[in-house]
């Protein structure tokens, strides 16, 4: 298993927090209720949502903003007011707490603390407010045929969505709490006997080394554990779909769920996996294979089409048929800029319109991006600033880039397009060949948790190609043997993943 080239994992600020969890873990609870109350009030800084409720034998303490107060009063407080024992509490998760660090953690997780006199421990009753966004279809990974449910910001609900699909005791879940201030819950999911132990150990070690002040989204984790932090191409897949996570687990990959975000992480990710869609596994294999090759073709067009146009019109006009050459020359006759300047101007403008369409409200975003491109392109042609063929080339390139299923992978291709245009404008087709060779060398050197980025094409694996360049029928994919009988098979009919 390869190690990361950049092991730097710390992102803490210069000023250390006043109260650290490791310091609170060393402070035992007192047998005096008042001393425990004073300590908790000091830790939370007399926050207005810090409330106490007395009962005959002690006090109940909680943060009312994250606790279900109605359920708390109807079950826990009513029982304690009647003088009943704690074991009479029905349908409540009760945990014994022995130090201030654990007590603070339980309160921040949505628990109420029961403080009793002459006891050096308190009881935590889980009563968190379970309000969360309803399950909806993912907007970034919509499919025509397939499941319509997507992850939410609640990690417990997300885990339940995975459990619904993985009805097996082999599903392993390891939990971490990351972020000095946020204490964000992070869960590492794997399949026992399917996920290679070396790969899982590497992921666990990288997560345990993370020291940050906050984790607000899964991208924080992604940047800190990926193999090539300075590379543009993603080596970890992000997804909002539970079926994609389940499919990745059956392939021998692992998944990471982060509380507070609907985007889960699945790794390793390969180049070919980034070009696969979840719907490939819900369509007929001939249709899925045809769509994959369509993506390959349009990926090449999104990367190279403007560069080839610039190189041919600037240095290699003899490669065009005579009629086409006369048509292009006639269209470019009134243009004041060379082809490379036209291409860069149009590409930057198109990217700006696309970004504006994403950031604007949905009701006007698409109209602005589409109408803006049409109006600006037509006006530029009529004004003689840009030639009509260049508008056509940039438009086709923009459409081709939309066929890439993974958003962050598409951005990487769009960014590489600009230096290739510059090389084409200075060196012609030789510059394009040089750029493509450099890109292939770069991709060949990438790893995702030890897995070559271009596998199973390079290094070649006949079994892996069954679900990479083509999508063979499910019945032709090799059946997975029991873990003790064979190594995990990476072609087990999962949705939307790569053959890692």
N, C-alpha and C positions, 0 to 999 in steps of 0.2 A: 504494500500500500504506500503510495507516494505521499510525502509531506508537503505542506504548503511552503511556498518560497518566501512568503512574508508573514512571519508568525506574530506580528504585532496585533494584540487583541484588546488593548486597554484604551478607553476613550473617556477617562474621568477628567473632571475639571480641576483646576489648581486648588480651589478652595474645597476642603473636605466637608461633608455634611456634619452637622452638629451631633446627631445621634445616629450611630451606625448599628446595624442589626447585630453584628458580631459582638459589639460592646453590650448591647441589651441582653444577649444570650447569657452573659456572665453575671447578670443581676438577678438573684433569686427573689421570689415573691415573699412578702412578709406575712406573718400570721395576723397582722392588724389590717382590718378593712380600710381604715382611714389612710394608713400609709400607702396601701396599694392604689387607692383612689387618687391621692395626691401625686403619686408617681405617674399614673396614666394621664392625669390632667396636665402635668408638666410636659410629658412627651408630646401630647397633641396640642399644646399651646392654648388651652382653654377654648378650643374650637366650638362654635355655636351648635354644631350637630353632635357634639359629645354630650350624651345625656346619661343620667343615672335614675334608677327606679328602686326605691327601698321596698323590702319585704320583711316579714317578721324575723328572719334569721340572717339577713345580709342585704346586699345591694346587687342590682343588675345594671351592667354598664354596656353601652353600645354606641355606634355611630348611626343615627337615625336616617341619614341619607342613603345608606346602602343596606339597611335592614328592613325587612317587611314588618313594619310596626304593628299592623293589624293582626297578623298571624302570631307575632310575638306576645301581644297582650292577651289574645284569646287562648293561647296554649301555655306558654311558659309562665308569664306573670300570674295568670289565673291559678295555675297549679301551685306556685310558690306562695301566693297570698293565702291559700287555704292551708298552708303548713305541710303540704305533702312532700315526700322525698323526691329526689331527682329521678329515680328510676321509674317514677310514675309518669314522666313526660312521654307522651306518645308521638311517634313519627318524628323524632328529633335526633340529630346527630350530635352526641355529647362526647367531648374530648377533654381529658385532663391536661392542664397547663401548669408548668412548674417554674417558668421564668418570665421575665418581662418581655423578652424578645419574642417568645412564642405567643404571649398574650396579645402583643401589638399586631403580630401577623394574623392571628385569628380575627381580631376586630376589623382589620383592613380587608379580610376575605368575606366580610358580611356576617360575622358571628357576634352573638351577645355573650358577655362574660358574667358568670354568677360568682360573686365574691361572698364568702361566708366567714364568720368570726372564728378565730383560733384555728385557722387552717392555712398551711403554707402552700396551698395549691388552689387554683380556681377551675371552674368548669366552663367550657366553651360550647355554646349551642348554636349550630349553623342555622341561621335564619336570614340568609341573604335575599335581597330583593331580586327576583328572577325576571325583571323586565328586560326584554331584548327585542331586536328587530325580527319581524316574521320571516320565515323562509321564503325566498323568492328565486326566480331564475337568474343565474349570473348574466350580467350585461356584457361582460368582456368575452365570454365563451358560449355564446348562444348557438344552439344546434336546431336543425329541423326535426330530427328524430333522436330521442334520447331522454334521459332524466331531466326534469325541470327544476330540481331543488339545488340550492347552492348554500355555501357556508355563510354564517353570520359573524358578528363580533363576539359571540359567546363561545368560549372554547369548549365548555361542557356540551353545549348543543352540537357543536361541530364534531366532537368525538362520538356523540350518539349517532350522527349521520353516517360516520364511517362504520360504526358497530353494526348498523342496520344492514350494511352490505357485506361485512366481514364477520359472518356468524361462526366464528371459530375461536377456541381458547388459545390458539397459537398467536393471536394478536397481542403484541407486547407494547406497553405504554410506559415510558419513563418520563418523569416530571422534573422540571427545573424551575427555579425562580430567579430571573435575571433583571438587573437594573437596581442600582442602589436606592433610587427614589421610587421607582414604579413597581418593583417586585413582580414583574410580569410573569404569568404562568406560561411556560413553554413545554410542550409535550413532544417527545420523540417516539414515533410509531414504527414498528417493524413486525415482520412475521417470523416467528421462531422456526428455525430450520430452513427458511427460504432466503432471508436476507443474509448475505455473507457476514460472518462474525468480524472479520477484519474491517470491512466497510462500516459496520455498525460501531465498532470500537473507535474508529477514526472520527466518526461524527460525534460520538459521545465526548471524546476528549476535546474536540474543538469547541463544543458548546460549553463544557465545564471551564474552559480557559477564558471565556468572555467576561470582562469586567467593564461595565458601562454604567453611566448614571441613570439611563432610562432606555427602555425598549418600548416603543410606541407602535411599531408596525413590523411585519415579518422581514422587510428589507434590511432592518438593523441586523438581524441574525444572518441574512443572506450575505451581506458584505463582509461580515466577520468570520465566516467559515468557508467561503469559496476559495478554490485553489488559485485563481488568477485575479486578485482584486483590482488590478489595473487594466484588465482586458475588457473590451467592449461586448464580447459575446457572452451571453448568460450561460453559466455552467450549473445553475440550479433552477429548476422550473417552479414558477408560481402559478397557482390555480385556485379558482373558487369552487371547483366541482368535486363533490365527494366521490363520484365514480372514477375520476382521474386519480385521486389518491388511492382508492382501493385497487385500481389497475396497476399503479406503480408498485404497491406493496406485493402483489402477486408476481411481479417481474423480478423481485429480489431487491428492489430499491427501498429507501426509507422515506418517511414523511415527517414534517415538523409543523405542528399547530401552535399558533401564537395567540394568546388572549387579546382581544381588542381589535382584531382585524379579520376579514373574511378570506384573506389570501393565505393559503397553506403553501409550504415548500416541499418539493419532491426532488430527490437527488439519488443517483447521478443523472445528469442530462447530457445527451449527445446532440450533435449537429442535426442528425436525421430526426431525432425526437422532437426538436424544435419546429420541424416542418409538418408534424402530424397533428391531426385534429381528433378530438374525442369521437366525432361522428364517423371517422374511418371504420370504427368497429361496430357501428350500428347500421351501416349500409352494406349492400352486396359487395363482395370482394372485387368484382370487376369495376364497379363504380368507384370504390375507394382507391384502387390502383390508378385509375385514370385521373382522379382528382389529385393524387399525389404527384404524378408526373406533370400535371398542369401547374402545380405549385413549383416544381423544380424549374420548369421553363420560365415561368414568370419571375421566379427568384433571380435567375440569370438576367432577365430583362430589367428588373428593378435595379440591379447592380451595374449593368454594363451598357444598356441601351443608349443613354445620353453620351457616354464616352465613345462608343463606336461611331455614333453620328458625328461627333466633333472630330474624331481622328480621320474619318473618311472624307468629310467635306473640307478638311484643312490640308491633309497630306496625301490622301489616296483617292483622288477623284476618279482615277481610271478604273476603280473597282465597281463603280456604278454603271448600270446600263445607260446608253446615250440619252434616251428619252427622259429617264428619271434624273439624270445629271442636269439636263437642260431645264427641267422643271424646278429643281432645287436651286440652280444658279439664278433663274429668273426671280424666284421668291426672295432670295438673299441679296438681290441687286441693290435694293434701297436701304438695306440694314447698315447702320453706321458702326456696328460692333463686330468683332470676329466671333466665330462660332463658340469659342470657349467662354467668352464674356456673356454671350446670350444664354448659354446653358447654365452658368453659375447664377445669373440674375433670375432666370425663371425657376430654377430649383430652390433658391432661397425664398423667393416669393411664395412658391407652392408650399414649402414647409411652414412658412409663417401663417398662411391661410389655414393650413391643417391644424396648427397649434391653436389658432384663434377659435376654430370650430369646436375643438375639444374643451376649451376653457369657458366658452360662452354657455348660457343656459341651453338645454336640449331643444327647446322650442324654436330657437333662432340659430343655434350653432351650425347645424347642417346646411341651412339656407345660406348663411354667410360664407361658409367654405366653398360651396358649389357655385352659388351666384357670383361670389367674389372672383373665383378663378375664371369663370366665363367672361365676366365683364372686363377684368384686367387683361386677359389674354386677347380678347377681341379688340380692345382699345389700343393695346400695344402693337398689334398687327396693323391696324388702320393708321396709326401714327408713324409707322415705318421704323419703330424702335427694335422690334423683334420680328423675325421671319416666321411665316406660318408653319413651315416644317418643324421648327424648334418647339412651337406650342404643341403640335401633335406629339412629338417625341416625349416631352415632359408630361403631357397628359397620360399617355400610355404607361410611362414609367410610374406615375402616381397610382394608377389603377393596379399595376402589377404589384406594387408594394403592399396593397391592401389584401392580397391573397395570402400573405404570410400569417399563420395562425397566432404566433406568439408576438405580443406587442413589443417587448424589449428586444427580441431577436430582430424584428423589423427595423427598429430604430438603429441597431448596429449596422445593418445593411445600408440604411439611408445615409449614415455618417461616412461609411467607407466610400460611398458614391462620389463624394466631393474630391478627395485626393486622386481618385482614378480619373475624374474629368480633367484635373490639372495635368496629370501625366499624359493623357491622351492629347491635350492641346499643345504639349511641348515635344513629345516623342512619338506621337502617332500610335499606330497599332502596337509597336514595340513597347511603348509605355503601358498599354493595357495588359500585354502578356507579362511584363515585369510585375505589375500590380497584382495580377491573378496568382502568379507564382509566389509572391510574398504573402498573400493572403492564405494560400494553401499551406505554406510552411508554418505560418502562425497557427492555423487551425490544427495542424498535425502535432504541434507541441502542446496544445491545451489538454488538460486532464480535469476530470470531474470525480473527485474522490478516488483517484487512481485509474479511472476508466478513460481510455483514449477518446478524444472528442469526436473523431471521425469513425469510430467503431460502429457497426461491424464491417464497414467497407474497408477501413484501414486501421488496424490489421483485419484482413478479410476473414469472415466467418459465414460459411454457407447456410448454417442454421439461422443465423441472425438476419441474413438478407431476406428471409421469408417474411419478415415484418418491417422491412426498411424501404428498399426500392420498390417493392410490391407488397400487397397485403393478400397473402394466400388465404384460402378458405380456413375457417376455424378447425375443420376436421383434418386438415393437412398439417396443422401445427402439432408438434410432438407433445404427447401427454406428459404432464409432470409426474415424475416418480416420487416415491416417498423420500423424505429428506435423508434417511439413513441409506437409501439405495443409490442415490446419484446426487450430483451437484445441482443446485437450483437452475431450472430452465428459465431462460429470459424471454421465452415466447409462449406465454400462457393465455393468450386472448384477453389482454387488458385493454381498457380504453384510454387512448390519448397519451401513450407513453413511448419512450424509446427503448431500444434493446441495450440496456446497460449491463 
